[in-house]
Amino acid sequence: MEEKEGLFRDIQFDYDKYDVKDSYKSGLKAISAWLIKNPDAKLSIEGHCDERGTNEYNLALGDRRAKAVKDFLVSLGVPSSRIDTLSYGEEKPLCTEQTEDCWAKNRRAHFVTLSKAGK
């Protein structure tokens, strides 16, 4: 399998939340359509948090964020077996400044597509 990052844009979450905002649902519908058109592809959804909170709490919150996105994609017809979830909690920040703008960038679900090599 070959990994590709950046095919889909990250979605952001509010502080201490894991619900998928309405503003991201059309983008997730496009991801589900792409997955349905590409039956050999799989998707890994990585849940991320900002640095506030304990490591354990943030790992659990990152997991809930990734699973919320997966559940939405499954509700659109994508087989659950084609989507993996993984939580990084606060371990892989996009931004390291201690500001609200920076923290907001780190509260995200990130997508990695997995497809057969050569496709």
VEXKE-118472 format. One record per atom (N, C-alpha, C): residue number from 1; atom name; residue in three letters; x, y, z. Coordinates in nm, 4 decimals, always signed. Layout:
[NUM; CA; ALA; [X; Y; Z]] ...
This chain:
[1; N; MET; [+0.0842; -0.1181; +0.0000]] [1; CA; MET; [+0.0000; +0.0000; +0.0000]] [1; C; MET; [+0.0890; +0.1248; +0.0000]] [2; N; GLU; [+0.0422; +0.2247; -0.0666]] [2; CA; GLU; [+0.1131; +0.3521; -0.0768]] [2; C; GLU; [+0.0334; +0.4581; -0.0020]] [3; N; GLU; [+0.1001; +0.5352; +0.0825]] [3; CA; GLU; [+0.0345; +0.6410; +0.1583]] [3; C; GLU; [+0.0462; +0.7730; +0.0838]] [4; N; LYS; [-0.0640; +0.8489; +0.0871]] [4; CA; LYS; [-0.0627; +0.9838; +0.0311]] [4; C; LYS; [-0.1271; +1.0767; +0.1325]] [5; N; GLU; [-0.0583; +1.1863; +0.1599]] [5; CA; GLU; [-0.1143; +1.2880; +0.2480]] [5; C; GLU; [-0.1454; +1.4111; +0.1656]] [6; N; GLY; [-0.2394; +1.4890; +0.2127]] [6; CA; GLY; [-0.2713; +1.6145; +0.1471]] [6; C; GLY; [-0.3749; +1.6048; +0.0378]] [7; N; LEU; [-0.4267; +1.4857; +0.0111]] [7; CA; LEU; [-0.5313; +1.4725; -0.0892]] [7; C; LEU; [-0.6598; +1.5392; -0.0414]] [8; N; PHE; [-0.6836; +1.5311; +0.0886]] [8; CA; PHE; [-0.8025; +1.5923; +0.1491]] [8; C; PHE; [-0.7602; +1.6891; +0.2581]] [9; N; ARG; [-0.8372; +1.7954; +0.2741]] [9; CA; ARG; [-0.8069; +1.8968; +0.3751]] [9; C; ARG; [-0.8461; +1.8481; +0.5140]] [10; N; ASP; [-0.7689; +1.8876; +0.6126]] [10; CA; ASP; [-0.8021; +1.8583; +0.7517]] [10; C; ASP; [-0.9340; +1.9253; +0.7882]] [11; N; ILE; [-1.0020; +1.8677; +0.8849]] [11; CA; ILE; [-1.1167; +1.9380; +0.9412]] [11; C; ILE; [-1.0826; +1.9756; +1.0848]] [12; N; GLN; [-1.1345; +2.0878; +1.1292]] [12; CA; GLN; [-1.1010; +2.1424; +1.2610]] [12; C; GLN; [-1.2160; +2.1179; +1.3588]] [13; N; PHE; [-1.1813; +2.1221; +1.4862]] [13; CA; PHE; [-1.2785; +2.1036; +1.5937]] [13; C; PHE; [-1.2686; +2.2177; +1.6924]] [14; N; ASP; [-1.3803; +2.2454; +1.7591]] [14; CA; ASP; [-1.3799; +2.3436; +1.8663]] [14; C; ASP; [-1.3091; +2.2849; +1.9880]] [15; N; TYR; [-1.2708; +2.3719; +2.0790]] [15; CA; TYR; [-1.2020; +2.3306; +2.2013]] [15; C; TYR; [-1.2856; +2.2274; +2.2775]] [16; N; ASP; [-1.2236; +2.1154; +2.3100]] [16; CA; ASP; [-1.2834; +2.0102; +2.3909]] [16; C; ASP; [-1.4072; +1.9471; +2.3257]] [17; N; LYS; [-1.4182; +1.9537; +2.1934]] [17; CA; LYS; [-1.5333; +1.8990; +2.1210]] [17; C; LYS; [-1.4863; +1.7974; +2.0179]] [18; N; TYR; [-1.5774; +1.7111; +1.9791]] [18; CA; TYR; [-1.5473; +1.6139; +1.8746]] [18; C; TYR; [-1.6605; +1.5984; +1.7745]] [19; N; ASP; [-1.7591; +1.6877; +1.7796]] [19; CA; ASP; [-1.8681; +1.6806; +1.6820]] [19; C; ASP; [-1.8234; +1.7425; +1.5498]] [20; N; VAL; [-1.8691; +1.6814; +1.4407]] [20; CA; VAL; [-1.8349; +1.7299; +1.3064]] [20; C; VAL; [-1.9232; +1.8511; +1.2762]] [21; N; LYS; [-1.8607; +1.9639; +1.2507]] [21; CA; LYS; [-1.9344; +2.0871; +1.2219]] [21; C; LYS; [-2.0021; +2.0784; +1.0844]] [22; N; ASP; [-2.1165; +2.1425; +1.0730]] [22; CA; ASP; [-2.1902; +2.1449; +0.9461]] [22; C; ASP; [-2.1045; +2.1983; +0.8316]] [23; N; SER; [-2.0158; +2.2918; +0.8613]] [23; CA; SER; [-1.9340; +2.3533; +0.7564]] [23; C; SER; [-1.8378; +2.2543; +0.6907]] [24; N; TYR; [-1.8134; +2.1396; +0.7535]] [24; CA; TYR; [-1.7227; +2.0392; +0.6961]] [24; C; TYR; [-1.7957; +1.9236; +0.6293]] [25; N; LYS; [-1.9259; +1.9189; +0.6417]] [25; CA; LYS; [-2.0001; +1.8025; +0.5919]] [25; C; LYS; [-1.9973; +1.7902; +0.4408]] [26; N; SER; [-1.9980; +1.8997; +0.3672]] [26; CA; SER; [-1.9910; +1.8894; +0.2206]] [26; C; SER; [-1.8546; +1.8351; +0.1776]] [27; N; GLY; [-1.7488; +1.8745; +0.2461]] [27; CA; GLY; [-1.6164; +1.8208; +0.2163]] [27; C; GLY; [-1.6082; +1.6723; +0.2465]] [28; N; LEU; [-1.6713; +1.6306; +0.3553]] [28; CA; LEU; [-1.6730; +1.4882; +0.3882]] [28; C; LEU; [-1.7567; +1.4096; +0.2883]] [29; N; LYS; [-1.8609; +1.4712; +0.2344]] [29; CA; LYS; [-1.9398; +1.4049; +0.1290]] [29; C; LYS; [-1.8540; +1.3836; +0.0045]] [30; N; ALA; [-1.7678; +1.4783; -0.0261]] [30; CA; ALA; [-1.6768; +1.4631; -0.1407]] [30; C; ALA; [-1.5759; +1.3512; -0.1139]] [31; N; ILE; [-1.5279; +1.3398; +0.0089]] [31; CA; ILE; [-1.4357; +1.2316; +0.0434]] [31; C; ILE; [-1.5064; +1.0974; +0.0297]] [32; N; SER; [-1.6306; +1.0878; +0.0766]] [32; CA; SER; [-1.7032; +0.9611; +0.0657]] [32; C; SER; [-1.7265; +0.9253; -0.0806]] [33; N; ALA; [-1.7582; +1.0229; -0.1631]] [33; CA; ALA; [-1.7781; +0.9965; -0.3065]] [33; C; ALA; [-1.6486; +0.9460; -0.3693]] [34; N; TRP; [-1.5367; +1.0059; -0.3326]] [34; CA; TRP; [-1.4067; +0.9623; -0.3849]] [34; C; TRP; [-1.3780; +0.8187; -0.3424]] [35; N; LEU; [-1.4033; +0.7877; -0.2160]] [35; CA; LEU; [-1.3789; +0.6513; -0.1674]] [35; C; LEU; [-1.4672; +0.5500; -0.2382]] [36; N; ILE; [-1.5912; +0.5856; -0.2629]] [36; CA; ILE; [-1.6828; +0.4947; -0.3316]] [36; C; ILE; [-1.6377; +0.4726; -0.4758]] [37; N; LYS; [-1.5849; +0.5770; -0.5410]] [37; CA; LYS; [-1.5341; +0.5644; -0.6789]] [37; C; LYS; [-1.4008; +0.4913; -0.6866]] [38; N; ASN; [-1.3292; +0.4837; -0.5767]] [38; CA; ASN; [-1.1977; +0.4196; -0.5709]] [38; C; ASN; [-1.2023; +0.3041; -0.4707]] [39; N; PRO; [-1.2607; +0.1921; -0.5103]] [39; CA; PRO; [-1.2859; +0.0826; -0.4148]] [39; C; PRO; [-1.1600; +0.0159; -0.3593]] [40; N; ASP; [-1.0446; +0.0353; -0.4214]] [40; CA; ASP; [-0.9211; -0.0227; -0.3689]] [40; C; ASP; [-0.8546; +0.0660; -0.2643]] [41; N; ALA; [-0.9029; +0.1880; -0.2519]] [41; CA; ALA; [-0.8418; +0.2832; -0.1587]] [41; C; ALA; [-0.8968; +0.2645; -0.0179]] [42; N; LYS; [-0.8111; +0.2933; +0.0793]] [42; CA; LYS; [-0.8500; +0.2967; +0.2194]] [42; C; LYS; [-0.8123; +0.4335; +0.2735]] [43; N; LEU; [-0.8695; +0.4660; +0.3870]] [43; CA; LEU; [-0.8451; +0.5963; +0.4465]] [43; C; LEU; [-0.8060; +0.5774; +0.5923]] [44; N; SER; [-0.7042; +0.6510; +0.6339]] [44; CA; SER; [-0.6674; +0.6561; +0.7746]] [44; C; SER; [-0.7013; +0.7965; +0.8240]] [45; N; ILE; [-0.7758; +0.8030; +0.9321]] [45; CA; ILE; [-0.8125; +0.9316; +0.9911]] [45; C; ILE; [-0.7369; +0.9454; +1.1223]] [46; N; GLU; [-0.6573; +1.0514; +1.1312]] [46; CA; GLU; [-0.5765; +1.0782; +1.2500]] [46; C; GLU; [-0.6429; +1.1888; +1.3320]] [47; N; GLY; [-0.6690; +1.1600; +1.4591]] [47; CA; GLY; [-0.7260; +1.2606; +1.5478]] [47; C; GLY; [-0.6163; +1.3330; +1.6235]] [48; N; HIS; [-0.6256; +1.4663; +1.6289]] [48; CA; HIS; [-0.5244; +1.5495; +1.6941]] [48; C; HIS; [-0.5901; +1.6490; +1.7892]] [49; N; CYS; [-0.5127; +1.6944; +1.8873]] [49; CA; CYS; [-0.5597; +1.7906; +1.9873]] [49; C; CYS; [-0.4562; +1.9003; +2.0069]] [50; N; ASP; [-0.4987; +2.0061; +2.0761]] [50; CA; ASP; [-0.3986; +2.1046; +2.1170]] [50; C; ASP; [-0.3308; +2.0545; +2.2442]] [51; N; GLU; [-0.2361; +2.1294; +2.2949]] [51; CA; GLU; [-0.1524; +2.0834; +2.4055]] [51; C; GLU; [-0.2188; +2.0916; +2.5419]] [52; N; ARG; [-0.3337; +2.1546; +2.5504]] [52; CA; ARG; [-0.3997; +2.1691; +2.6803]] [52; C; ARG; [-0.4652; +2.0366; +2.7189]] [53; N; GLY; [-0.4593; +2.0021; +2.8446]] [53; CA; GLY; [-0.5131; +1.8754; +2.8929]] [53; C; GLY; [-0.4027; +1.7728; +2.9094]] [54; N; THR; [-0.4343; +1.6637; +2.9772]] [54; CA; THR; [-0.3345; +1.5590; +2.9995]] [54; C; THR; [-0.3146; +1.4777; +2.8724]] [55; N; ASN; [-0.2024; +1.4078; +2.8660]] [55; CA; ASN; [-0.1770; +1.3217; +2.7499]] [55; C; ASN; [-0.2880; +1.2197; +2.7335]] [56; N; GLU; [-0.3311; +1.1574; +2.8431]] [56; CA; GLU; [-0.4353; +1.0554; +2.8370]] [56; C; GLU; [-0.5663; +1.1139; +2.7849]] [57; N; TYR; [-0.6033; +1.2310; +2.8380]] [57; CA; TYR; [-0.7278; +1.2949; +2.7945]] [57; C; TYR; [-0.7212; +1.3280; +2.6459]] [58; N; ASN; [-0.6092; +1.3839; +2.6025]] [58; CA; ASN; [-0.5966; +1.4240; +2.4625]] [58; C; ASN; [-0.5935; +1.3038; +2.3683]] [59; N; LEU; [-0.5336; +1.1938; +2.4103]] [59; CA; LEU; [-0.5382; +1.0725; +2.3265]] [59; C; LEU; [-0.6819; +1.0246; +2.3106]] [60; N; ALA; [-0.7593; +1.0278; +2.4192]] [60; CA; ALA; [-0.8992; +0.9861; +2.4130]] [60; C; ALA; [-0.9813; +1.0825; +2.3270]] [61; N; LEU; [-0.9570; +1.2128; +2.3415]] [61; CA; LEU; [-1.0296; +1.3117; +2.2618]] [61; C; LEU; [-0.9933; +1.2991; +2.1140]] [62; N; GLY; [-0.8672; +1.2795; +2.0831]] [62; CA; GLY; [-0.8258; +1.2588; +1.9444]] [62; C; GLY; [-0.8920; +1.1362; +1.8850]] [63; N; ASP; [-0.9055; +1.0319; +1.9653]] [63; CA; ASP; [-0.9732; +0.9099; +1.9210]] [63; C; ASP; [-1.1207; +0.9380; +1.8913]] [64; N; ARG; [-1.1876; +1.0121; +1.9785]] [64; CA; ARG; [-1.3292; +1.0455; +1.9561]] [64; C; ARG; [-1.3456; +1.1316; +1.8311]] [65; N; ARG; [-1.2518; +1.2213; +1.8054]] [65; CA; ARG; [-1.2591; +1.3052; +1.6848]] [65; C; ARG; [-1.2458; +1.2198; +1.5587]] [66; N; ALA; [-1.1471; +1.1320; +1.5569]] [66; CA; ALA; [-1.1283; +1.0459; +1.4398]] [66; C; ALA; [-1.2498; +0.9560; +1.4186]] [67; N; LYS; [-1.3034; +0.9016; +1.5264]] [67; CA; LYS; [-1.4196; +0.8124; +1.5146]] [67; C; LYS; [-1.5452; +0.8871; +1.4716]] [68; N; ALA; [-1.5616; +1.0115; +1.5139]] [68; CA; ALA; [-1.6776; +1.0908; +1.4713]] [68; C; ALA; [-1.6744; +1.1132; +1.3200]] [69; N; VAL; [-1.5554; +1.1401; +1.2675]] [69; CA; VAL; [-1.5412; +1.1592; +1.1222]] [69; C; VAL; [-1.5666; +1.0271; +1.0506]] [70; N; LYS; [-1.5118; +0.9186; +1.1028]] [70; CA; LYS; [-1.5351; +0.7867; +1.0425]] [70; C; LYS; [-1.6845; +0.7542; +1.0420]] [71; N; ASP; [-1.7513; +0.7755; +1.1536]] [71; CA; ASP; [-1.8945; +0.7460; +1.1618]] [71; C; ASP; [-1.9735; +0.8254; +1.0584]] [72; N; PHE; [-1.9349; +0.9507; +1.0362]] [72; CA; PHE; [-2.0045; +1.0318; +0.9361]] [72; C; PHE; [-1.9832; +0.9730; +0.7965]] [73; N; LEU; [-1.8602; +0.9350; +0.7641]] [73; CA; LEU; [-1.8321; +0.8764; +0.6326]] [73; C; LEU; [-1.9051; +0.7437; +0.6147]] [74; N; VAL; [-1.9120; +0.6625; +0.7183]] [74; CA; VAL; [-1.9844; +0.5351; +0.7123]] [74; C; VAL; [-2.1334; +0.5613; +0.6896]] [75; N; SER; [-2.1874; +0.6663; +0.7517]] [75; CA; SER; [-2.3293; +0.6995; +0.7325]] [75; C; SER; [-2.3592; +0.7394; +0.5881]] [76; N; LEU; [-2.2543; +0.7765; +0.5134]] [76; CA; LEU; [-2.2697; +0.8141; +0.3722]] [76; C; LEU; [-2.2465; +0.6953; +0.2782]] [77; N; GLY; [-2.2236; +0.5781; +0.3336]] [77; CA; GLY; [-2.2114; +0.4584; +0.2512]] [77; C; GLY; [-2.0722; +0.4006; +0.2353]] [78; N; VAL; [-1.9730; +0.4587; +0.2992]] [78; CA; VAL; [-1.8372; +0.4044; +0.2908]] [78; C; VAL; [-1.8277; +0.2859; +0.3881]] [79; N; PRO; [-1.7828; +0.1693; +0.3413]] [79; CA; PRO; [-1.7691; +0.0557; +0.4325]] [79; C; PRO; [-1.6713; +0.0854; +0.5464]] [80; N; SER; [-1.7119; +0.0527; +0.6664]] [80; CA; SER; [-1.6302; +0.0759; +0.7852]] [80; C; SER; [-1.4926; +0.0110; +0.7743]] [81; N; SER; [-1.4853; -0.1019; +0.7066]] [81; CA; SER; [-1.3593; -0.1762; +0.6941]] [81; C; SER; [-1.2543; -0.1016; +0.6121]] [82; N; ARG; [-1.2940; +0.0024; +0.5415]] [82; CA; ARG; [-1.2005; +0.0775; +0.4576]] [82; C; ARG; [-1.1459; +0.2018; +0.5266]] [83; N; ILE; [-1.1842; +0.2219; +0.6528]] [83; CA; ILE; [-1.1413; +0.3408; +0.7263]] [83; C; ILE; [-1.0799; +0.2983; +0.8593]] [84; N; ASP; [-0.9558; +0.3390; +0.8803]] [84; CA; ASP; [-0.8882; +0.3169; +1.0083]] [84; C; ASP; [-0.8820; +0.4501; +1.0820]] [85; N; THR; [-0.8789; +0.4419; +1.2138]] [85; CA; THR; [-0.8625; +0.5632; +1.2940]] [85; C; THR; [-0.7413; +0.5475; +1.3849]] [86; N; LEU; [-0.6816; +0.6605; +1.4152]] [86; CA; LEU; [-0.5627; +0.6647; +1.4989]] [86; C; LEU; [-0.5616; +0.7985; +1.5717]] [87; N; SER; [-0.5273; +0.7963; +1.6997]] [87; CA; SER; [-0.5169; +0.9212; +1.7749]] [87; C; SER; [-0.3719; +0.9517; +1.8065]] [88; N; TYR; [-0.3334; +1.0744; +1.7787]] [88; CA; TYR; [-0.2020; +1.1230; +1.8187]] [88; C; TYR; [-0.2124; +1.2179; +1.9382]] [89; N; GLY; [-0.3347; +1.2476; +1.9805]] [89; CA; GLY; [-0.3497; +1.3422; +2.0909]] [89; C; GLY; [-0.2801; +1.4725; +2.0575]] [90; N; GLU; [-0.1896; +1.5141; +2.1445]] [90; CA; GLU; [-0.1171; +1.6404; +2.1244]] [90; C; GLU; [+0.0232; +1.6183; +2.0687]] [91; N; GLU; [+0.0557; +1.4957; +2.0297]] [91; CA; GLU; [+0.1937; +1.4590; +1.9965]] [91; C; GLU; [+0.2455; +1.5091; +1.8622]] [92; N; LYS; [+0.1586; +1.5467; +1.7695]] [92; CA; LYS; [+0.2038; +1.5927; +1.6374]] [92; C; LYS; [+0.1398; +1.7275; +1.6033]] [93; N; PRO; [+0.1790; +1.8332; +1.6731]] [93; CA; PRO; [+0.1169; +1.9634; +1.6457]] [93; C; PRO; [+0.1601; +2.0213; +1.5108]] [94; N; LEU; [+0.0678; +2.0912; +1.4468]] [94; CA; LEU; [+0.1021; +2.1678; +1.3265]] [94; C; LEU; [+0.1694; +2.2984; +1.3650]] [95; N; CYS; [+0.1311; +2.3512; +1.4797]] [95; CA; CYS; [+0.1769; +2.4821; +1.5254]] [95; C; CYS; [+0.2182; +2.4683; +1.6719]] [96; N; THR; [+0.3258; +2.5348; +1.7107]] [96; CA; THR; [+0.3749; +2.5200; +1.8479]] [96; C; THR; [+0.3662; +2.6469; +1.9317]] [97; N; GLU; [+0.3095; +2.7529; +1.8771]] [97; CA; GLU; [+0.2927; +2.8751; +1.9561]] [97; C; GLU; [+0.1798; +2.8546; +2.0557]] [98; N; GLN; [+0.1859; +2.9237; +2.1661]] [98; CA; GLN; [+0.0801; +2.9117; +2.2668]] [98; C; GLN; [-0.0201; +3.0246; +2.2491]] [99; N; THR; [-0.0955; +3.0173; +2.1386]] [99; CA; THR; [-0.2005; +3.1145; +2.1086]] [99; C; THR; [-0.3256; +3.0384; +2.0672]] [100; N; GLU; [-0.4402; +3.1034; +2.0778]] [100; CA; GLU; [-0.5657; +3.0382; +2.0389]] [100; C; GLU; [-0.5646; +3.0014; +1.8908]] [101; N; ASP; [-0.5112; +3.0884; +1.8043]] [101; CA; ASP; [-0.5041; +3.0568; +1.6601]] [101; C; ASP; [-0.4237; +2.9299; +1.6359]] [102; N; CYS; [-0.3141; +2.9173; +1.7067]] [102; CA; CYS; [-0.2283; +2.8000; +1.6919]] [102; C; CYS; [-0.2979; +2.6760; +1.7461]] [103; N; TRP; [-0.3558; +2.6854; +1.8643]] [103; CA; TRP; [-0.4249; +2.5713; +1.9225]] [103; C; TRP; [-0.5376; +2.5237; +1.8311]] [104; N; ALA; [-0.6077; +2.6186; +1.7689]] [104; CA; ALA; [-0.7182; +2.5826; +1.6795]] [104; C; ALA; [-0.6689; +2.4992; +1.5609]] [105; N; LYS; [-0.5503; +2.5295; +1.5101]] [105; CA; LYS; [-0.4934; +2.4527; +1.3984]] [105; C; LYS; [-0.4622; +2.3092; +1.4391]] [106; N; ASN; [-0.4309; +2.2893; +1.5653]] [106; CA; ASN; [-0.3937; +2.1564; +1.6131]] [106; C; ASN; [-0.5141; +2.0683; +1.6461]] [107; N; ARG; [-0.6308; +2.1270; +1.6633]] [107; CA; ARG; [-0.7521; +2.0498; +1.6930]] [107; C; ARG; [-0.8126; +2.0063; +1.5601]] [108; N; ARG; [-0.7709; +1.8873; +1.5124]] [108; CA; ARG; [-0.8063; +1.8513; +1.3761]] [108; C; ARG; [-0.8179; +1.7006; +1.3580]] [109; N; ALA; [-0.8809; +1.6660; +1.2463]] [109; CA; ALA; [-0.8748; +1.5300; +1.1926]] [109; C; ALA; [-0.7968; +1.5413; +1.0627]] [110; N; HIS; [-0.6962; +1.4572; +1.0480]] [110; CA; HIS; [-0.6084; +1.4586; +0.9314]] [110; C; HIS; [-0.6290; +1.3288; +0.8542]] [111; N; PHE; [-0.6278; +1.3384; +0.7213]] [111; CA; PHE; [-0.6561; +1.2232; +0.6356]] [111; C; PHE; [-0.5301; +1.1753; +0.5639]] [112; N; VAL; [-0.5116; +1.0445; +0.5640]] [112; CA; VAL; [-0.4049; +0.9807; +0.4876]] [112; C; VAL; [-0.4719; +0.8733; +0.4030]] [113; N; THR; [-0.4554; +0.8826; +0.2714]] [113; CA; THR; [-0.5139; +0.7808; +0.1833]] [113; C; THR; [-0.4136; +0.6685; +0.1633]] [114; N; LEU; [-0.4664; +0.5497; +0.1576]] [114; CA; LEU; [-0.3854; +0.4305; +0.1363]] [114; C; LEU; [-0.4372; +0.3617; +0.0107]] [115; N; SER; [-0.3511; +0.3456; -0.0873]] [115; CA; SER; [-0.3941; +0.2791; -0.2102]] [115; C; SER; [-0.2848; +0.1851; -0.2571]] [116; N; LYS; [-0.3230; +0.0938; -0.3420]] [116; CA; LYS; [-0.2250; -0.0012; -0.3949]] [116; C; LYS; [-0.1194; +0.0742; -0.4730]] [117; N; ALA; [+0.0043; +0.0344; -0.4585]] [117; CA; ALA; [+0.1141; +0.1016; -0.5279]] [117; C; ALA; [+0.0896; +0.0992; -0.6784]] [118; N; GLY; [+0.1184; +0.2133; -0.7411]] [118; CA; GLY; [+0.1023; +0.2248; -0.8848]] [118; C; GLY; [-0.0342; +0.2747; -0.9283]] [119; N; LYS; [-0.1243; +0.2981; -0.8323]] [119; CA; LYS; [-0.2574; +0.3491; -0.8662]] [119; C; LYS; [-0.2665; +0.4961; -0.8421]] 
